[in-house]
Amino acid sequence: MGLLNNLKAKLGPTKGKVSDLAQRHEGRIHHGLDKAAKVVDEKTKHKYSGKIQTGTGKAKGAMDRVAHKDGDTSRGGPTTPPGSPPPTS
């Protein structure tokens, strides 16, 4: 077995724990990312605002993927939600 396979086997059980923590603390994580982005943007005197915004967005997207919020990751892409039933009146 290769090094990568050994690492995957050892980290497999922790994936669920990390996902659960990401789901429970989503608000705090997003707030922390926004706060860090603001501090860095101010320290660089807004010179890299676009890059900071892009990086923050990617970090939030990665966090959402860890929390399994954007669909089935086993096939490499999001799934479409099933259609909702028609409203009854």
PyMOL commands that set and color helices and strands:
alter all, ss='L'
color gray80, all
select helices_A, chain A and resi 3-11+14-24+26-43+49-66
alter helices_A, ss='H'
color red, helices_A
deselect
rebuild
show_as cartoon
